[in-house]
Amino acid sequence: MRKLLPFIIVLIGFALAGALIVTGPTVQSRPVAALAPLVRVLEVQPRSVRLVTKTNGTVVPRTESELTPEVSGRVISVSSSMVSGGFFKAGDELLRIDSLDYEVALEEARARLARSESDLVNANKAHERQMDLARKQSASASQKDDALNRLKIADATLRESIAKLSRAKRDLDRTKILAPYDGRVRSEKVDAGQFVNRGVSIATIYATDFAEVKLPIHDDELEFLSAAIVNPEKSLHQTKVTLRARFAGAEHEWQGVVARTEGELDPKTRMVNIIARVASPYAQQGSRPPLAIGLFVEAEIYGAQLDNIVVLPRSALHDNDTVYLVDANGKLEIRQVQVRRIVEDEIYVEAGLMAGERVCVSSLANPVRGMKLRLQAPVINTADNTNNASNGL
C-alpha cells in the first residue's frame, strides 16, 4: 500500500487539473486593429520667390599696373607712400629721378631751335634774293635751285628742332613719376640713390576705386538669374551681389553689383565667370574692415523672381516629380507635379498643387493610393510673403 501512494497522488493531481480545464473560462480571440501611419504635412501656400545663387571667389583689383620709369637715372627721392600697402591719390608724386642731365638736354634743344630759326630766316632771305635776280635775268637756274634747296633744308631742320625740344621737355617731366589713379602699392623694389632704367618695373600698384570678384557658376544656373546677369551693359537695373567673409574673428558683409560676365565658358567644368564689383572697398563703415585684395569671400547673386511657387522640403519629393498628399478624408493621394528647381534641401514646385492642399513630408514604407493616414498635430503652415532660394556650387 505504501508503494502505491505516489501513483495515487499523481492520478489525483491529473484529475484535479482536468477538472480545472473543463470548468475554466473560455478565451475569445480578437483581430488586431490596423493602425494608420502617423505623418507630418505641410499646407500648400504659393508665394513669390527671389532666387539666389551661392558661389565664392577671391577679391582682386579692378586695375593693376606695373610702375615703370620712362627715363633712366638716379633716384633722388621716394614718396613715403611707396611702400608695400601704402595708399596714394591720383597725381601724387611717387618717385623723382635726378633731372640735371635732362635739364641740360632741354637747354641744348632750345639752343638748337634758336639756331634753326635763324638759319631759316637767312635761307628765306637768300631765296627771295635769288628769285629777284631771276626775274631780272641776273641769276642762273642752278643758283635759284640751290637757294630753294637751302630753304627747304632750313625748314626741315627747324621742324626737327621743335620735335627735339618737345621730347626734351617731356623727358624732363618724366623725371617725376606721378600716380595714374587713386590706389595702393602691392610691392616695390626701389630706394633713393638707386639707378633705374627706362622700361624696367620698379613697383606694382592697383586701383582702389573698385574691387572685383570672379564668381564661377554653372551654365545651367544662368536660367535662374535675371537677364541683367547675361547682358549687364544693356540692363537698366544692375544685379545685386552680397559678399560675406570672416575677417579678424568676425563675419562681415559687403554689397556689390554684377559688372559683366566673361566671354568664355570652361569646356571641362561648364562654368562661366561672373564679375562682381564693389565700389570704394577700402572705405571705413563702422567696425567693418576694408574689402582687402586677396580676401576669400562667399557670394550670393540675386537672380530672377518666380511667382506662384510652392516651396517644399526635399523629403516631399519622390521619383523626381511625385508628391504625396492627404485629402480631406485623411487618405493618401499620389500626384505628379512640375518642379522648377531643386535647391539643397528644398524644392520649388511651379505647377500641380493648389493652395490649401496638404503635402505629406514624412516617409512612407509602402505607399498605396487611398490608404488611411493619421496627421501629426498641429498642421505646419509655411505661408510667407517672400522667400530667397539659394544654391551652393
Solvent accessible surface area in square Angstrom, and as a share of the most:
residue,aa,sasa,rsa
1,M,183,0.82
2,R,216,0.79
3,K,177,0.75
4,L,103,0.51
5,L,95,0.47
6,P,77,0.48
7,F,139,0.58
8,I,67,0.34
9,I,105,0.53
10,V,83,0.48
11,L,122,0.61
12,I,96,0.49
13,G,37,0.36
14,F,149,0.62
15,A,66,0.51
16,L,112,0.56
17,A,47,0.36
18,G,32,0.30
19,A,51,0.39
20,L,130,0.65
21,I,140,0.71
22,V,124,0.71
23,T,110,0.64
24,G,34,0.33
25,P,135,0.85
26,T,122,0.71
27,V,139,0.80
28,Q,152,0.68
29,S,113,0.73
30,R,214,0.78
31,P,131,0.82
32,V,147,0.85
33,A,93,0.72
34,A,108,0.84
35,L,144,0.71
36,A,20,0.16
37,P,50,0.31
38,L,95,0.48
39,V,1,0.01
40,R,90,0.33
41,V,1,0.01
42,L,8,0.04
43,E,41,0.18
44,V,1,0.00
45,Q,47,0.21
46,P,51,0.32
47,R,25,0.09
48,S,31,0.20
49,V,0,0.00
50,R,96,0.35
51,L,0,0.00
52,V,3,0.01
53,T,0,0.00
54,K,73,0.31
55,T,9,0.05
56,N,57,0.29
57,G,8,0.08
58,T,57,0.33
59,V,1,0.00
60,V,64,0.37
61,P,17,0.10
62,R,88,0.32
63,T,42,0.25
64,E,84,0.38
65,S,35,0.23
66,E,104,0.47
67,L,16,0.08
68,T,52,0.30
69,P,2,0.01
70,E,85,0.38
71,V,6,0.04
72,S,37,0.24
73,G,10,0.10
74,R,117,0.43
75,V,0,0.00
76,I,74,0.38
77,S,46,0.30
78,V,48,0.27
79,S,32,0.21
80,S,107,0.69
81,S,27,0.17
82,M,5,0.02
83,V,79,0.45
84,S,80,0.52
85,G,25,0.24
86,G,11,0.10
87,F,102,0.43
88,F,10,0.04
89,K,132,0.56
90,A,59,0.45
91,G,47,0.45
92,D,58,0.30
93,E,61,0.27
94,L,1,0.00
95,L,1,0.01
96,R,85,0.31
97,I,0,0.00
98,D,45,0.23
99,S,27,0.18
100,L,110,0.55
101,D,106,0.55
102,Y,41,0.16
103,E,78,0.35
104,V,75,0.43
105,A,42,0.32
106,L,12,0.06
107,E,97,0.44
108,E,93,0.42
109,A,3,0.02
110,R,109,0.40
111,A,56,0.43
112,R,73,0.27
113,L,28,0.14
114,A,59,0.46
115,R,141,0.51
116,S,2,0.02
117,E,84,0.38
118,S,59,0.38
119,D,65,0.34
120,L,38,0.19
121,V,79,0.45
122,N,88,0.45
123,A,12,0.09
124,N,63,0.32
125,K,116,0.49
126,A,19,0.14
127,H,32,0.14
128,E,100,0.45
129,R,142,0.52
130,Q,33,0.15
131,M,67,0.30
132,D,54,0.28
133,L,61,0.30
134,A,30,0.24
135,R,167,0.61
136,K,138,0.59
137,Q,168,0.75
138,S,75,0.49
139,A,20,0.15
140,S,59,0.38
141,A,70,0.55
142,S,69,0.45
143,Q,89,0.40
144,K,69,0.29
145,D,82,0.42
146,D,76,0.39
147,A,0,0.00
148,L,69,0.34
149,N,80,0.41
150,R,122,0.45
151,L,35,0.17
152,K,127,0.54
153,I,99,0.50
154,A,7,0.05
155,D,52,0.27
156,A,45,0.35
157,T,52,0.30
158,L,27,0.13
159,R,145,0.53
160,E,89,0.40
161,S,1,0.01
162,I,88,0.45
163,A,61,0.48
164,K,64,0.27
165,L,22,0.11
166,S,57,0.37
167,R,130,0.47
168,A,10,0.08
169,K,92,0.39
170,R,101,0.37
171,D,34,0.17
172,L,41,0.21
173,D,98,0.51
174,R,62,0.23
175,T,3,0.02
176,K,96,0.41
177,I,16,0.08
178,L,96,0.48
179,A,5,0.04
180,P,80,0.50
181,Y,41,0.15
182,D,56,0.29
183,G,1,0.01
184,R,59,0.21
185,V,2,0.01
186,R,100,0.36
187,S,54,0.35
188,E,59,0.27
189,K,132,0.56
190,V,4,0.02
191,D,98,0.51
192,A,66,0.51
193,G,45,0.43
194,Q,75,0.33
195,F,124,0.52
196,V,5,0.03
197,N,80,0.41
198,R,163,0.60
199,G,55,0.53
200,V,83,0.48
201,S,27,0.17
202,I,5,0.03
203,A,1,0.01
204,T,18,0.10
205,I,0,0.00
206,Y,11,0.04
207,A,2,0.01
208,T,21,0.12
209,D,56,0.29
210,F,65,0.27
211,A,0,0.00
212,E,11,0.05
213,V,0,0.00
214,K,94,0.40
215,L,0,0.00
216,P,43,0.27
217,I,0,0.00
218,H,58,0.26
219,D,34,0.18
220,D,94,0.49
221,E,13,0.06
222,L,51,0.25
223,E,111,0.50
224,F,21,0.09
225,L,10,0.05
226,S,34,0.22
227,A,85,0.66
228,A,10,0.07
229,I,0,0.00
230,V,76,0.44
231,N,73,0.37
232,P,17,0.11
233,E,132,0.59
234,K,170,0.72
235,S,39,0.25
236,L,172,0.86
237,H,147,0.66
238,Q,114,0.51
239,T,10,0.06
240,K,136,0.57
241,V,0,0.00
242,T,3,0.02
243,L,0,0.00
244,R,86,0.31
245,A,7,0.05
246,R,153,0.56
247,F,80,0.33
248,A,93,0.72
249,G,57,0.55
250,A,43,0.34
251,E,115,0.52
252,H,30,0.13
253,E,72,0.32
254,W,1,0.00
255,Q,102,0.45
256,G,9,0.09
257,V,42,0.24
258,V,1,0.00
259,A,21,0.16
260,R,90,0.33
261,T,37,0.22
262,E,58,0.26
263,G,87,0.83
264,E,147,0.66
265,L,66,0.33
266,D,62,0.32
267,P,108,0.68
268,K,183,0.77
269,T,75,0.44
270,R,109,0.40
271,M,49,0.22
272,V,14,0.08
273,N,36,0.19
274,I,0,0.00
275,I,6,0.03
276,A,0,0.00
277,R,66,0.24
278,V,6,0.04
279,A,63,0.49
280,S,61,0.39
281,P,2,0.01
282,Y,35,0.13
283,A,42,0.32
284,Q,124,0.55
285,Q,111,0.49
286,G,79,0.76
287,S,110,0.71
288,R,45,0.16
289,P,19,0.12
290,P,36,0.23
291,L,0,0.00
292,A,27,0.21
293,I,35,0.18
294,G,51,0.49
295,L,27,0.14
296,F,123,0.51
297,V,1,0.00
298,E,114,0.51
299,A,1,0.01
300,E,32,0.14
301,I,0,0.00
302,Y,59,0.22
303,G,2,0.02
304,A,28,0.21
305,Q,91,0.41
306,L,20,0.10
307,D,87,0.45
308,N,110,0.56
309,I,3,0.02
310,V,8,0.05
311,V,12,0.07
312,L,3,0.01
313,P,40,0.25
314,R,116,0.42
315,S,64,0.41
316,A,0,0.00
317,L,23,0.11
318,H,44,0.20
319,D,122,0.63
320,N,121,0.62
321,D,53,0.28
322,T,15,0.09
323,V,0,0.00
324,Y,22,0.08
325,L,5,0.03
326,V,5,0.03
327,D,50,0.26
328,A,101,0.78
329,N,103,0.53
330,G,12,0.11
331,K,88,0.37
332,L,4,0.02
333,E,55,0.25
334,I,45,0.23
335,R,59,0.22
336,Q,131,0.58
337,V,13,0.08
338,Q,103,0.46
339,V,36,0.21
340,R,73,0.27
341,R,10,0.04
342,I,67,0.34
343,V,4,0.02
344,E,102,0.46
345,D,98,0.51
346,E,58,0.26
347,I,0,0.00
348,Y,0,0.00
349,V,1,0.00
350,E,62,0.28
351,A,45,0.35
352,G,36,0.35
353,L,19,0.09
354,M,134,0.60
355,A,69,0.54
356,G,41,0.39
357,E,42,0.19
358,R,57,0.21
359,V,0,0.00
360,C,0,0.00
361,V,6,0.03
362,S,27,0.17
363,S,106,0.69
364,L,26,0.13
365,A,100,0.77
366,N,121,0.62
367,P,42,0.26
368,V,93,0.53
369,R,152,0.55
370,G,38,0.36
371,M,48,0.21
372,K,112,0.48
373,L,5,0.03
374,R,97,0.35
375,L,52,0.26
376,Q,84,0.37
377,A,89,0.69
378,P,113,0.71
379,V,61,0.35
380,I,64,0.32
381,N,80,0.41
382,T,43,0.25
383,A,58,0.45
384,D,83,0.43
385,N,130,0.67
386,T,94,0.55
387,N,36,0.19
388,N,94,0.48
389,A,0,0.00
390,S,23,0.15
391,N,28,0.14
392,G,38,0.36
393,L,84,0.42
